[in-house]
Amino acid sequence: MSEPPSDLFRSWVHSYEEDHEDVRVYRPDGHPFPPARGRRGMEFAADGTFVDHPLGRGDAPDAVPGRWRLVSDRHIALTFGGARPDRELEILRCDEDVLHVRRLTG
């Protein structure tokens, strides 16, 4: 993979019910999730911008802007300019319905 899959470029919401071992599962924004107090998420744009959506006050998602870049095959580095620790993800699966990632750092 010399480029990330085109299906990556959207808003993803953490489907923690589907996590297994060290794999985190995300579904597209708008997926019919069961009720939860709050869900983390992230957004990838084709221009290299990234937005992390950690849980904020009252379990509402917050927004932390950053950038992504392809490090090597299936590995993406996320940088936040000091606003939060940088991290690296491995894309295990990505299609229009699901994103599976493994955190390598951070």
C-alpha positions as CSV (number, residue, x, y, z in Angstrom):
1,M,0.0,0.0,0.0
2,S,1.8,3.1,-1.2
3,E,-1.2,5.2,-0.4
4,P,-3.9,4.8,2.3
5,P,-7.1,3.3,1.1
6,S,-9.6,5.8,-0.3
7,D,-12.2,4.6,2.2
8,L,-10.1,6.0,5.0
9,F,-11.0,9.6,4.2
10,R,-14.1,10.1,6.4
11,S,-15.2,10.4,10.0
12,W,-14.9,7.2,12.1
13,V,-16.5,6.5,15.4
14,H,-15.0,3.9,17.9
15,S,-17.1,0.8,18.1
16,Y,-15.5,-0.4,21.3
17,E,-18.0,-3.3,21.6
18,E,-16.2,-4.9,18.6
19,D,-12.6,-4.4,19.8
20,H,-10.6,-7.6,20.1
21,E,-7.1,-8.2,21.5
22,D,-5.1,-5.1,20.5
23,V,-7.3,-4.2,17.6
24,R,-9.6,-1.1,17.7
25,V,-12.7,-1.1,15.5
26,Y,-14.2,2.0,14.0
27,R,-17.4,2.4,12.0
28,P,-18.4,5.4,9.8
29,D,-20.1,8.3,11.4
30,G,-23.9,7.6,11.1
31,H,-23.5,3.9,11.9
32,P,-26.4,2.7,14.1
33,F,-24.5,2.1,17.4
34,P,-26.1,0.9,20.6
35,P,-26.6,3.5,23.3
36,A,-23.4,4.6,25.0
37,R,-22.3,7.4,27.3
38,G,-19.9,8.7,24.6
39,R,-17.8,7.6,21.8
40,R,-14.3,8.6,20.6
41,G,-13.7,9.1,17.0
42,M,-11.3,10.4,14.3
43,E,-11.4,12.0,10.9
44,F,-8.9,11.6,8.1
45,A,-8.9,14.0,5.1
46,A,-7.0,13.3,1.8
47,D,-5.0,16.5,2.2
48,G,-3.2,15.1,5.3
49,T,-5.3,16.8,7.9
50,F,-6.6,14.7,10.8
51,V,-9.0,15.4,13.7
52,D,-9.0,13.3,16.9
53,H,-12.2,13.2,18.8
54,P,-11.5,12.2,22.4
55,L,-14.2,12.3,25.0
56,G,-14.6,15.8,26.5
57,R,-16.8,17.1,29.2
58,G,-20.1,15.3,29.8
59,D,-18.8,12.5,27.5
60,A,-19.3,14.7,24.5
61,P,-16.6,14.4,21.8
62,D,-13.9,17.0,21.7
63,A,-11.8,18.0,18.6
64,V,-8.0,18.0,18.5
65,P,-6.6,18.9,15.0
66,G,-3.5,17.2,13.7
67,R,-1.9,15.8,10.6
68,W,-1.4,12.3,9.3
69,R,1.3,10.9,7.0
70,L,2.0,7.4,5.6
71,V,5.2,6.1,7.2
72,S,5.4,2.8,5.5
73,D,3.1,0.1,4.2
74,R,-0.1,0.3,6.4
75,H,1.6,2.5,9.0
76,I,0.3,6.0,9.6
77,A,1.9,8.7,11.8
78,L,-0.4,11.1,13.6
79,T,1.1,14.4,14.8
80,F,-0.6,17.1,16.9
81,G,2.0,19.9,17.1
82,G,2.5,19.4,20.8
83,A,-1.3,19.6,21.6
84,R,-1.1,15.9,22.6
85,P,1.4,13.1,22.1
86,D,2.0,11.9,18.6
87,R,1.2,8.3,17.8
88,E,1.4,5.7,15.0
89,L,-1.3,3.4,13.8
90,E,-1.3,0.2,11.7
91,I,-4.2,-0.1,9.3
92,L,-5.3,-3.8,9.4
93,R,-8.6,-3.4,7.5
94,C,-10.3,-0.5,5.9
95,D,-13.4,-0.5,3.7
96,E,-16.6,1.6,3.4
97,D,-18.1,-0.2,6.5
98,V,-15.2,-0.7,9.0
99,L,-11.8,0.4,10.0
100,H,-9.5,-1.9,12.1
101,V,-6.4,-0.3,13.5
102,R,-3.6,-1.3,16.0
103,R,-1.9,1.5,17.9
104,L,1.8,1.1,17.6
105,T,2.9,4.1,19.7
106,G,1.3,6.8,21.9
